[in-house]
Amino acid sequence: MSSEQIIADGPIDSASRVSLHFSLSLDDGSVIDSNFEKTPATLSIGDGNLPPGFEEHLLGMSVAQQASFTVLPEKAFGQHNPSNIQQVKRKSFAVDMALSEGLVVSFADANKGELPGVIQGIGDDEVTVDFNHPLAGKTLTFKVEIVAVDNSVTEEQ
């Protein structure tokens, strides 16, 4: 599918593959991400990679339709959880690593998966790391424009 080709295969349903332009902003109006001046994003509804509050607003939309909607933290990236802020021994970091507040560092979780954490504070012996999603606790506003809808997706795996 070329980026100019429009596929109009009915309204978005719970298994659609969708191409869209979007912008994501916070309550204060600051734009966190946008692809309106770029290639549309392509995503699969129902694959678990999107916040449920985002997906439920897309359901029923069709090609060329535009919308703006707000998603509360509970249906986006969850509430900020204070227990996800941890103290990590300074010696756990490489000696030559230049730590600074706001730096995102990749850690390994119990299953050896990647777990990003944001440095919040640096002490002599310990570093405060926030493992919450950066958008946890935030109310998000999305603007979307549907470019293509493909409802012919079948299980290929």
C-alpha positions as CSV (number, residue, x, y, z in Angstrom):
1,M,0.0,0.0,0.0
2,S,1.5,3.3,-1.0
3,S,1.1,6.3,1.4
4,E,-1.2,8.0,-1.2
5,Q,-3.5,5.0,-1.7
6,I,-6.7,5.2,0.2
7,I,-8.3,2.1,1.3
8,A,-11.9,2.5,2.4
9,D,-12.9,-0.9,3.7
10,G,-15.8,0.2,6.0
11,P,-15.6,1.6,9.5
12,I,-12.9,0.7,12.0
13,D,-13.7,-2.4,14.0
14,S,-12.0,-4.4,16.7
15,A,-9.6,-6.1,14.3
16,S,-8.9,-3.3,11.7
17,R,-5.6,-2.2,10.4
18,V,-5.7,1.6,10.4
19,S,-3.4,4.3,8.9
20,L,-3.9,7.7,10.5
21,H,-2.4,11.1,11.3
22,F,-2.5,12.0,14.9
23,S,-1.3,14.5,17.5
24,L,-1.0,13.9,21.2
25,S,-1.1,16.8,23.7
26,L,-1.3,17.3,27.4
27,D,-3.8,19.4,29.4
28,D,-1.6,22.5,29.1
29,G,-1.7,22.2,25.3
30,S,1.9,21.1,24.8
31,V,2.2,18.7,21.9
32,I,4.0,15.5,22.9
33,D,3.9,13.8,19.5
34,S,2.4,14.5,16.0
35,N,2.7,13.0,12.5
36,F,0.4,15.4,10.7
37,E,3.4,16.6,8.6
38,K,4.8,13.1,8.1
39,T,3.8,9.7,6.9
40,P,0.7,8.3,8.5
41,A,1.1,5.8,11.3
42,T,-0.2,2.3,10.7
43,L,-1.6,0.3,13.6
44,S,-3.7,-2.7,14.4
45,I,-6.7,-2.4,16.6
46,G,-6.9,-5.0,19.3
47,D,-3.3,-6.1,19.3
48,G,-2.7,-4.7,22.9
49,N,-0.1,-2.1,21.8
50,L,-2.5,0.9,22.1
51,P,-4.1,2.4,25.2
52,P,-7.7,1.2,25.4
53,G,-9.1,4.7,25.6
54,F,-7.5,5.6,22.3
55,E,-8.8,2.5,20.5
56,E,-12.3,2.9,21.8
57,H,-12.6,6.4,20.3
58,L,-11.4,5.1,16.9
59,L,-14.0,2.3,16.7
60,G,-16.7,3.2,14.1
61,M,-14.6,5.9,12.4
62,S,-14.1,5.9,8.6
63,V,-11.6,7.1,6.0
64,A,-11.3,10.9,5.9
65,Q,-13.0,11.3,9.3
66,Q,-11.4,13.6,11.9
67,A,-11.9,13.7,15.6
68,S,-10.4,15.2,18.8
69,F,-10.9,13.4,22.1
70,T,-9.6,13.2,25.6
71,V,-8.4,10.0,27.3
72,L,-8.1,9.9,31.1
73,P,-5.1,8.2,32.8
74,E,-7.1,5.1,33.7
75,K,-7.6,4.3,30.0
76,A,-4.3,5.6,28.8
77,F,-1.0,4.8,30.7
78,G,-2.5,4.4,34.2
79,Q,-2.1,6.5,37.3
80,H,1.4,7.5,38.5
81,N,2.4,4.8,41.1
82,P,4.7,6.0,43.8
83,S,6.0,2.5,44.4
84,N,7.5,2.5,40.9
85,I,10.0,5.1,42.1
86,Q,13.0,3.1,43.3
87,Q,16.4,3.8,44.9
88,V,19.2,2.1,42.9
89,K,22.8,1.8,44.2
90,R,25.1,4.3,42.4
91,K,27.6,1.5,42.0
92,S,25.0,-0.4,39.8
93,F,25.7,2.1,37.0
94,A,28.9,2.1,34.9
95,V,31.6,4.3,36.4
96,D,31.9,6.3,33.3
97,M,28.1,6.8,32.8
98,A,27.3,10.5,33.0
99,L,24.1,10.5,35.0
100,S,21.7,13.5,34.9
101,E,18.2,14.2,36.0
102,G,15.7,13.4,33.2
103,L,18.1,10.8,31.6
104,V,16.2,7.7,30.5
105,V,18.2,4.5,31.3
106,S,17.4,1.0,30.2
107,F,17.3,-1.7,32.9
108,A,16.6,-5.4,32.6
109,D,13.5,-6.7,34.4
110,A,13.2,-10.1,36.1
111,N,12.5,-11.7,32.7
112,K,15.5,-10.0,31.0
113,G,13.1,-7.6,29.2
114,E,13.9,-4.0,28.7
115,L,12.6,-1.7,31.4
116,P,13.2,2.1,30.9
117,G,13.6,4.3,34.0
118,V,14.0,8.1,34.3
119,I,16.6,9.4,36.6
120,Q,14.9,11.7,39.2
121,G,17.8,12.4,41.6
122,I,21.4,11.6,42.1
123,G,23.0,11.1,45.5
124,D,26.5,10.0,46.5
125,D,25.3,6.4,47.1
126,E,21.9,6.1,45.5
127,V,20.1,7.2,42.4
128,T,16.3,7.8,42.4
129,V,14.8,6.1,39.3
130,D,11.1,6.5,38.2
131,F,9.9,3.4,36.4
132,N,6.4,4.8,35.7
133,H,5.5,5.4,32.1
134,P,6.4,9.0,31.3
135,L,2.7,9.7,30.5
136,A,1.3,7.9,33.6
137,G,-1.1,10.1,35.5
138,K,-1.6,12.4,32.5
139,T,-4.9,13.2,30.8
140,L,-4.2,13.1,27.0
141,T,-5.8,14.8,24.1
142,F,-5.6,13.2,20.7
143,K,-6.5,14.6,17.3
144,V,-6.8,12.1,14.6
145,E,-7.5,11.9,10.9
146,I,-8.2,8.5,9.4
147,V,-6.3,7.9,6.2
148,A,-7.0,4.2,5.5
149,V,-9.0,1.3,7.0
150,D,-8.3,-2.3,6.2
151,N,-10.8,-4.8,7.6
152,S,-9.5,-7.7,5.5
153,V,-6.8,-8.5,8.0
154,T,-6.5,-12.2,8.7
155,E,-4.4,-14.2,11.1
156,E,-1.1,-14.8,9.3
157,Q,1.0,-15.9,12.2
